[in-house]
Amino acid sequence: MTASASAIDSPGPALRYASAVGRWVLAATILGSGIASLDATVVGIALPAIGRDFGVGVSALQWVVNAYTLALAGLLLLGGTLGDRYGRRRIFIVGTIWFAVASLACAVAPTVGVLILARALQGVGAALLTPGSLAILQASFVADDRSKALGAWSGLGGIATAIGPFLGGWLISAVSWRLVFFINLPLAVAVVAIAARHVPETRDPSTGRIDASGATAITGALVGLTYGLIAGPGQGWTSPAVLASLCAGAGLLAGFLLIEARRKEPMLPLTVFRSRQFSAANAVTFIVYAALGGVLFLLPIVLQQVAGYSPLQAGTALLPVTVIMLTLSARSGALAARIGPRLQMTAGPLVIAAGLALFVRIGLTGTYLTEVLPAVIVFGLGLAINVAPLTATALAAAPGEHAGVASAVNNDVARAGGLIAVAVLPVLAGITGDTYLHPAALAHGFDTAVLLAAGACAAGGLLAAATIRNPARRRTAHPHDREWHCGLDAPPLRGHHHTITH
């Protein structure tokens, strides 16, 4: 009997949403994914305090953010494959423990170099645990209850994302930025304890060989390109180290494409890009999320250094965005399903661009209600208009057998856009060295940065208008074949055949 046949004959998902075990599985997956989401949101608020404690410039703060994103973006798809092959619960637990140990290293880091290394290790742990959270739900719950479980995961995860900046800001203000990392430890202990006791083990025996060479190549490519882009302004774009880094990154990217083209079971089937709709949706994703990533890196710093916000105030400044997204995203997705995605994918980036441009109102005087809130509301409305149709379009444009891969590709494209923007946007805006410590200079650079980002977002909307097409008719999928995607942490959900052990 082949592996695939064995998988088909093995027991399927068995958990009920209302069962005690089902609730424990939900708790483990929500807490696990929440740790990674919490860390991603609160570290940005801690950047000014980290910079002051270590006496470092903008480039070091860029690496505090990008070291994590590099590892996560480069290894996310590999993490999903490892879970499929060796057991989703096992890899989820390993990733959670790894993340906790790396968080401890971040919390006690004596130098910014150690902190950056520990952040990279955090990203590795997140790449292992993040795909597992949704994949465990997909593989464990019976089909009739799967939508309830995924809805609860999404809703409660959204609440955790909203609470995170508030909690992080309070910890930074009350004690130290180091508590932002210490708080992960008790949460990780709870996740491991619950998962080890209650989460059933699931795997997909039909998973092919692990594409370690592809994962290594794409991670190396991102590292090389990012290092060159961050180091270029300080060392000079013609310096040997910068040129070598950029050339190595470009070479590894080409090597990654060659590896994937030649493999029988590639990590990234390049055939998915034959769809014009899929390629266009991912191009729009890259542009829009690059603009968002660059501005959201700078905004918490500007709120604290220019507007005089405390970390707690900076952490709650964007809370209306979360409320708007939780309120309107589902409705936006339903509207796009009825009328097609083209209008919203065109209008959404344009509204986001308007919101970003309004951030130029932030200054040394003024109040939250007059300077920040109008921009936040417009920005949030643009996200609500755009995100759900954008994600759905990228998934729908890929062949059914590659739906999980399409989800992971779209996620990684978004992360790569933010990664490049964090490296490039401060440089283009003249925010280098210790500029962030000088309010007037930082405010001037930030105005330039948000206008550049707004222009990029508007270009993304125009690109969508030119390339995205509404489907001729709505394709009705079988309810058992429904695919789910989270804009932040989408795992590759592969197939529908699983083995379960308790």
C-alpha positions as CSV (number, residue, x, y, z in Angstrom):
1,M,0.0,0.0,0.0
2,T,1.3,3.4,-0.9
3,A,1.8,6.2,1.6
4,S,-1.1,8.1,0.1
5,A,-3.4,5.1,0.3
6,S,-2.5,4.5,3.9
7,A,-3.3,8.1,4.7
8,I,-6.7,7.8,3.1
9,D,-7.6,4.6,5.0
10,S,-6.4,6.0,8.4
11,P,-8.8,7.6,10.9
12,G,-9.9,11.2,10.1
13,P,-10.5,14.2,12.3
14,A,-12.5,13.3,15.4
15,L,-12.8,16.3,17.7
16,R,-16.0,18.2,18.4
17,Y,-16.1,21.9,19.1
18,A,-18.2,21.6,22.2
19,S,-16.1,18.8,23.7
20,A,-13.7,19.4,26.6
21,V,-10.7,18.1,24.6
22,G,-11.8,20.4,21.7
23,R,-11.7,23.4,24.0
24,W,-8.3,22.5,25.3
25,V,-7.0,22.2,21.7
26,L,-8.4,25.6,20.9
27,A,-6.7,27.1,24.0
28,A,-3.3,25.6,23.0
29,T,-3.5,26.9,19.4
30,I,-4.8,30.3,20.3
31,L,-2.1,30.8,23.0
32,G,0.6,29.5,20.8
33,S,-0.1,31.7,17.8
34,G,-0.9,34.5,20.2
35,I,2.7,34.4,21.6
36,A,4.1,35.1,18.1
37,S,1.6,37.8,17.4
38,L,2.1,39.5,20.7
39,D,5.8,39.6,20.3
40,A,5.5,41.0,16.8
41,T,3.3,43.9,17.9
42,V,5.0,44.9,21.1
43,V,8.6,44.9,20.0
44,G,8.0,48.0,17.8
45,I,6.8,49.9,20.8
46,A,10.0,48.9,22.8
47,L,12.4,50.1,20.1
48,P,13.0,53.6,21.5
49,A,13.8,52.2,25.0
50,I,16.0,49.5,23.4
51,G,17.9,52.2,21.4
52,R,18.4,54.3,24.5
53,D,19.6,51.4,26.7
54,F,22.2,50.2,24.2
55,G,23.0,53.6,22.7
56,V,22.6,52.4,19.1
57,G,21.3,54.0,15.9
58,V,18.5,53.2,13.5
59,S,20.3,50.4,11.7
60,A,20.5,48.3,14.9
61,L,16.8,48.9,15.6
62,Q,16.1,47.8,12.0
63,W,17.9,44.5,12.7
64,V,16.0,44.0,15.9
65,V,12.9,43.9,13.8
66,N,14.3,42.3,10.6
67,A,16.2,39.5,12.2
68,Y,13.0,38.0,13.5
69,T,11.1,38.6,10.2
70,L,14.0,37.1,8.1
71,A,14.0,33.8,10.0
72,L,10.2,33.6,10.0
73,A,9.7,34.5,6.4
74,G,12.5,32.2,5.2
75,L,11.5,29.1,7.2
76,L,7.7,29.4,7.5
77,L,6.9,27.1,4.6
78,L,9.5,24.6,5.8
79,G,8.0,24.7,9.3
80,G,4.6,23.7,7.9
81,T,6.2,20.8,5.9
82,L,8.0,19.6,9.0
83,G,4.8,19.5,10.9
84,D,3.0,17.6,8.1
85,R,5.7,15.0,8.0
86,Y,6.9,14.5,11.6
87,G,3.7,15.4,13.5
88,R,2.0,18.8,13.9
89,R,1.8,18.6,17.7
90,R,5.4,17.6,18.0
91,I,6.7,20.5,15.8
92,F,4.3,22.9,17.5
93,I,5.6,22.0,20.9
94,V,9.3,22.1,19.7
95,G,8.6,25.5,18.2
96,T,7.0,26.8,21.3
97,I,9.9,25.7,23.5
98,W,12.4,27.1,21.0
99,F,10.6,30.4,21.0
100,A,10.5,30.5,24.8
101,V,14.3,29.9,25.1
102,A,15.0,32.5,22.5
103,S,12.7,34.9,24.3
104,L,14.7,34.4,27.5
105,A,17.9,35.1,25.6
106,C,16.2,38.4,24.3
107,A,15.2,39.4,27.8
108,V,18.7,39.0,29.3
109,A,20.7,40.2,26.2
110,P,23.7,42.2,27.4
111,T,24.3,43.8,24.0
112,V,22.3,44.7,21.0
113,G,24.2,42.1,19.0
114,V,23.1,39.4,21.3
115,L,19.5,40.7,21.2
116,I,19.6,40.6,17.3
117,L,20.9,37.0,17.3
118,A,18.2,36.0,19.9
119,R,15.5,37.7,17.8
120,A,16.6,35.6,14.8
121,L,16.3,32.5,16.9
122,Q,12.9,33.6,18.0
123,G,11.9,33.8,14.3
124,V,13.0,30.2,13.8
125,G,10.8,29.1,16.7
126,A,7.9,31.1,15.3
127,A,8.4,29.4,11.9
128,L,8.0,26.1,13.6
129,L,5.0,26.9,15.9
130,T,3.0,29.3,13.7
131,P,2.0,26.8,10.9
132,G,1.0,24.3,13.5
133,S,-1.7,26.4,15.1
134,L,-4.2,26.4,12.2
135,A,-3.0,23.1,10.8
136,I,-3.8,21.3,14.1
137,L,-7.4,22.7,14.0
138,Q,-7.8,21.8,10.4
139,A,-6.6,18.2,11.0
140,S,-8.2,17.6,14.4
141,F,-11.8,18.9,14.2
142,V,-14.6,17.1,12.4
143,A,-15.6,19.0,9.2
144,D,-19.0,20.2,10.6
145,D,-17.2,21.9,13.6
146,R,-14.1,23.1,11.8
147,S,-15.5,26.5,10.8
148,K,-16.6,27.1,14.4
149,A,-13.1,26.2,15.7
150,L,-11.4,28.4,13.1
151,G,-13.8,31.3,13.8
152,A,-13.1,31.1,17.5
153,W,-9.3,31.0,16.8
154,S,-9.6,34.1,14.6
155,G,-11.8,36.1,16.9
156,L,-9.9,35.3,20.1
157,G,-6.6,35.8,18.3
158,G,-7.8,39.3,17.2
159,I,-8.6,40.1,20.8
160,A,-5.1,39.0,21.9
161,T,-3.6,41.2,19.1
162,A,-5.6,44.2,20.4
163,I,-4.5,43.6,24.0
164,G,-0.8,43.0,23.2
165,P,0.3,46.6,22.5
166,F,-1.6,47.9,25.6
167,L,0.0,45.2,27.8
168,G,3.5,45.7,26.2
169,G,3.3,49.5,26.5
170,W,2.3,49.2,30.2
171,L,5.2,46.8,30.9
172,I,7.7,49.0,29.2
173,S,6.5,52.1,31.1
174,A,6.2,50.4,34.4
175,V,9.4,48.3,34.5
176,S,11.5,47.7,31.4
177,W,11.4,46.6,27.8
178,R,12.9,43.3,28.9
179,L,9.5,42.2,30.3
180,V,8.1,42.2,26.8
181,F,10.2,39.1,26.3
182,F,9.9,37.6,29.8
183,I,6.1,37.5,29.5
184,N,6.4,34.8,26.8
185,L,7.8,32.3,29.3
186,P,4.7,31.5,31.4
187,L,2.6,31.6,28.3
188,A,4.9,29.1,26.6
189,V,4.8,26.8,29.6
190,A,1.0,26.8,29.5
191,V,1.0,26.0,25.8
192,V,3.4,23.1,26.1
193,A,1.5,21.6,29.1
194,I,-1.9,21.8,27.3
195,A,-0.6,20.6,24.0
196,A,1.3,17.6,25.4
197,R,-1.8,16.5,27.3
198,H,-4.7,17.3,25.1
199,V,-3.7,17.9,21.4
200,P,-3.9,14.8,19.2
201,E,-0.9,14.1,17.0
202,T,-1.6,14.4,13.3
203,R,0.6,14.0,10.3
204,D,0.4,13.6,6.5
205,P,2.3,10.4,5.4
206,S,2.1,11.5,1.8
207,T,4.3,14.6,2.4
208,G,7.4,14.4,0.1
209,R,11.0,15.1,1.0
210,I,11.9,18.1,3.1
211,D,13.2,20.9,0.8
212,A,16.1,22.0,3.1
213,S,18.1,23.3,0.2
214,G,15.3,25.5,-1.0
215,A,14.7,26.9,2.5
216,T,18.4,27.5,3.0
217,A,18.7,29.4,-0.3
218,I,15.7,31.7,0.2
219,T,16.7,32.5,3.8
220,G,20.2,33.3,2.7
221,A,18.9,35.4,-0.1
222,L,16.8,37.5,2.2
223,V,19.6,37.9,4.7
224,G,22.1,39.0,1.9
225,L,19.7,41.5,0.4
226,T,18.5,42.9,3.7
227,Y,22.1,43.3,5.1
228,G,23.2,45.1,2.0
229,L,20.2,47.5,2.0
230,I,20.6,48.3,5.7
231,A,24.4,48.6,5.6
232,G,24.6,50.5,2.3
233,P,23.9,54.1,3.7
234,G,26.5,53.8,6.4
235,Q,29.3,51.8,4.7
236,G,28.7,53.1,1.2
237,W,26.9,51.3,-1.6
238,T,30.2,50.5,-3.4
239,S,31.9,49.1,-0.3
240,P,33.1,45.4,-0.8
241,A,30.9,44.1,2.1
242,V,27.7,45.8,0.8
243,L,28.3,44.7,-2.8
244,A,29.2,41.2,-1.8
245,S,26.1,41.0,0.4
246,L,23.7,42.2,-2.4
247,C,25.3,40.0,-5.0
248,A,25.1,37.0,-2.8
249,G,21.5,37.7,-2.0
250,A,20.6,38.0,-5.7
251,G,22.6,34.9,-6.5
252,L,20.9,32.9,-3.8
253,L,17.5,34.1,-4.9
254,A,18.3,32.9,-8.5
255,G,19.6,29.6,-7.0
256,F,16.3,29.2,-5.0
257,L,14.3,29.6,-8.2
258,L,16.5,27.1,-10.0
259,I,16.2,24.6,-7.1
260,E,12.5,24.8,-7.1
261,A,12.2,24.5,-10.8
262,R,14.2,21.2,-10.8
263,R,12.7,19.5,-7.8
264,K,10.0,16.9,-8.3
265,E,8.3,18.0,-5.0
266,P,9.3,21.6,-4.6
267,M,8.6,23.7,-1.5
268,L,7.3,26.4,-3.9
269,P,5.8,25.0,-7.1
270,L,6.7,27.8,-9.6
271,T,3.7,26.7,-11.8
272,V,1.4,28.7,-9.5
273,F,2.8,31.9,-10.9
274,R,1.4,31.0,-14.4
275,S,-1.9,32.4,-13.2
276,R,-1.9,36.1,-14.0
277,Q,-4.4,36.7,-11.3
278,F,-2.2,35.0,-8.7
279,S,0.9,36.9,-9.7
280,A,-0.9,40.2,-9.8
281,A,-2.5,39.7,-6.4
282,N,0.9,38.9,-4.9
283,A,2.5,41.9,-6.6
284,V,-0.2,44.1,-5.0
285,T,0.4,42.3,-1.7
286,F,4.1,43.1,-1.8
287,I,3.6,46.8,-2.6
288,V,0.9,47.4,0.0
289,Y,2.5,45.4,2.8
290,A,5.9,47.0,2.1
291,A,4.3,50.4,2.7
292,L,2.6,49.2,5.9
293,G,5.7,47.5,7.2
294,G,7.9,50.6,6.7
295,V,5.4,53.0,8.3
296,L,4.5,50.8,11.2
297,F,8.2,50.4,12.0
298,L,8.6,54.1,12.3
299,L,5.3,55.1,13.8
300,P,5.8,53.9,17.4
301,I,9.2,55.6,17.5
302,V,7.7,58.9,16.2
303,L,4.8,58.8,18.6
304,Q,7.2,58.5,21.5
305,Q,10.1,60.7,20.3
306,V,8.2,63.4,18.5
307,A,4.7,63.6,20.0
308,G,5.9,62.7,23.6
309,Y,3.7,59.6,24.0
310,S,4.5,57.1,26.7
311,P,5.0,53.5,25.6
312,L,1.5,52.7,26.9
313,Q,0.0,55.5,24.9
314,A,1.9,54.5,21.8
315,G,0.8,50.9,22.2
316,T,-2.9,51.9,22.3
317,A,-2.7,54.5,19.5
318,L,-3.6,52.0,16.8
319,L,-6.3,50.1,18.8
320,P,-9.1,51.6,16.6
321,V,-7.5,49.8,13.6
322,T,-8.0,46.4,15.3
323,V,-11.6,47.3,16.2
324,I,-12.4,48.4,12.6
325,M,-10.8,45.2,11.2
326,L,-12.7,42.9,13.6
327,T,-16.0,44.7,12.8
328,L,-15.7,45.1,9.0
329,S,-13.4,42.5,7.6
330,A,-15.9,39.7,7.3
331,R,-18.4,42.0,5.6
332,S,-15.7,43.2,3.2
333,G,-14.9,39.6,2.3
334,A,-18.6,38.9,1.7
335,L,-19.0,41.9,-0.5
336,A,-16.0,40.9,-2.6
337,A,-17.5,37.5,-3.0
338,R,-20.7,39.0,-4.5
339,I,-19.2,41.8,-6.7
340,G,-15.7,40.5,-7.3
341,P,-12.5,41.7,-5.7
342,R,-11.3,44.3,-8.3
343,L,-13.1,47.4,-6.9
344,Q,-12.0,46.8,-3.3
345,M,-8.5,45.9,-4.2
346,T,-8.3,49.2,-6.2
347,A,-10.1,51.4,-3.6
348,G,-8.5,49.8,-0.5
349,P,-4.9,50.8,-1.2
350,L,-6.0,54.3,-2.2
351,V,-7.8,54.7,1.1
352,I,-4.8,53.3,3.0
353,A,-2.7,55.8,1.1
354,A,-4.9,58.6,2.3
355,G,-4.6,57.4,5.9
356,L,-0.8,57.2,5.7
357,A,-0.6,60.7,4.2
358,L,-2.6,62.0,7.2
359,F,0.1,60.8,9.5
360,V,2.1,63.9,8.5
361,R,-0.1,65.8,10.9
362,I,1.8,64.3,13.9
363,G,4.0,67.0,15.4
364,L,5.4,68.4,18.6
365,T,2.0,69.9,19.6
366,G,-1.5,68.7,19.2
367,T,-3.7,65.9,20.6
368,Y,-4.5,62.4,19.7
369,L,-8.0,63.3,18.6
370,T,-6.7,66.0,16.1
371,E,-3.5,64.5,14.9
372,V,-3.5,60.7,15.1
373,L,-7.1,59.4,15.3
374,P,-8.2,60.8,11.9
375,A,-5.3,59.0,10.2
376,V,-5.8,55.8,12.2
377,I,-9.5,55.7,11.2
378,V,-8.9,56.2,7.5
379,F,-6.0,53.8,7.6
380,G,-8.1,51.1,9.3
381,L,-11.0,51.5,6.9
382,G,-8.6,51.1,4.0
383,L,-7.2,47.9,5.5
384,A,-10.8,46.5,6.1
385,I,-11.6,47.2,2.5
386,N,-8.5,45.6,1.1
387,V,-7.2,42.8,3.2
388,A,-9.9,40.1,2.9
389,P,-10.4,40.5,-0.9
390,L,-6.6,40.6,-1.4
391,T,-6.0,37.3,0.5
392,A,-9.1,35.6,-1.0
393,T,-8.0,36.5,-4.5
394,A,-4.5,35.2,-4.1
395,L,-5.9,31.9,-2.8
396,A,-8.7,31.5,-5.4
397,A,-6.3,32.2,-8.3
398,A,-4.2,29.1,-7.5
399,P,-5.1,25.6,-8.5
400,G,-7.0,23.7,-5.8
401,E,-4.1,21.3,-5.1
402,H,-1.8,24.2,-4.3
403,A,-4.2,26.2,-2.1
404,G,-2.0,25.6,1.0
405,V,1.1,26.7,-0.9
406,A,-0.7,29.8,-2.2
407,S,-1.6,30.8,1.3
408,A,1.9,30.5,2.5
409,V,3.3,32.3,-0.6
410,N,1.0,35.2,-0.1
411,N,1.9,35.3,3.6
412,D,5.6,35.3,2.8
413,V,5.3,37.9,0.1
414,A,3.6,40.2,2.6
415,R,6.4,39.6,5.1
416,A,9.1,40.1,2.5
417,G,7.6,43.4,1.5
418,G,7.7,44.6,5.1
419,L,11.2,43.3,5.5
420,I,12.5,45.2,2.5
421,A,10.6,48.4,3.5
422,V,12.0,48.4,7.0
423,A,15.5,48.2,5.5
424,V,14.9,50.8,2.7
425,L,12.3,53.4,3.8
426,P,14.2,55.0,6.7
427,V,17.2,55.4,4.4
428,L,15.1,57.0,1.6
429,A,13.6,59.4,4.2
430,G,17.0,60.4,5.7
431,I,16.4,58.6,9.0
432,T,19.8,57.2,9.8
433,G,22.2,57.0,12.6
434,D,20.8,58.7,15.8
435,T,18.3,60.8,13.9
436,Y,15.5,59.1,15.9
437,L,16.8,60.8,19.0
438,H,16.3,64.3,17.6
439,P,12.5,65.1,17.4
440,A,12.6,67.8,14.7
441,A,14.8,65.8,12.3
442,L,12.8,62.6,13.0
443,A,9.5,64.4,12.3
444,H,10.8,65.8,9.0
445,G,12.1,62.3,7.9
446,F,8.8,60.7,9.0
447,D,6.8,63.1,6.8
448,T,8.9,62.0,3.8
449,A,8.6,58.4,4.7
450,V,4.8,58.4,5.0
451,L,4.3,60.3,1.8
452,L,6.6,57.8,0.0
453,A,4.6,54.9,1.5
454,A,1.3,56.6,0.6
455,G,2.6,56.9,-3.0
456,A,3.5,53.2,-3.0
457,C,0.1,52.2,-1.7
458,A,-1.6,54.3,-4.3
459,A,0.5,52.6,-7.0
460,G,-0.6,49.2,-5.6
461,G,-4.2,50.3,-6.1
462,L,-3.6,51.3,-9.6
463,L,-1.8,48.1,-10.3
464,A,-4.8,46.2,-9.0
465,A,-7.1,48.2,-11.3
466,A,-5.0,47.3,-14.3
467,T,-4.4,43.6,-13.6
468,I,-7.1,42.1,-11.3
469,R,-10.1,40.6,-13.0
470,N,-13.4,39.7,-11.4
471,P,-14.3,36.0,-11.9
472,A,-16.9,35.2,-14.5
473,R,-18.9,33.3,-11.8
474,R,-18.4,32.3,-8.3
475,R,-16.8,28.9,-7.8
476,T,-18.6,26.9,-5.1
477,A,-16.2,24.7,-3.2
478,H,-17.0,21.6,-1.3
479,P,-17.4,22.4,2.4
480,H,-14.8,19.8,3.3
481,D,-12.3,21.5,1.1
482,R,-12.5,24.9,2.5
483,E,-9.1,26.7,3.0
484,W,-8.4,29.2,5.6
485,H,-5.8,32.0,5.7
486,C,-4.7,34.5,8.3
487,G,-3.0,37.6,6.9
488,L,-0.3,37.4,9.5
489,D,0.4,33.8,10.2
490,A,-1.0,31.6,7.4
491,P,0.3,28.1,7.5
492,P,0.4,25.8,4.5
493,L,-2.7,23.6,5.0
494,R,-1.9,20.6,2.9
495,G,-4.5,18.2,1.6
496,H,-7.2,16.5,3.6
497,H,-5.7,13.1,4.6
498,H,-4.3,12.7,8.1
499,T,-3.3,10.1,10.6
500,I,-4.2,10.8,14.3
501,T,-2.7,9.3,17.4
502,H,-3.7,10.1,21.0
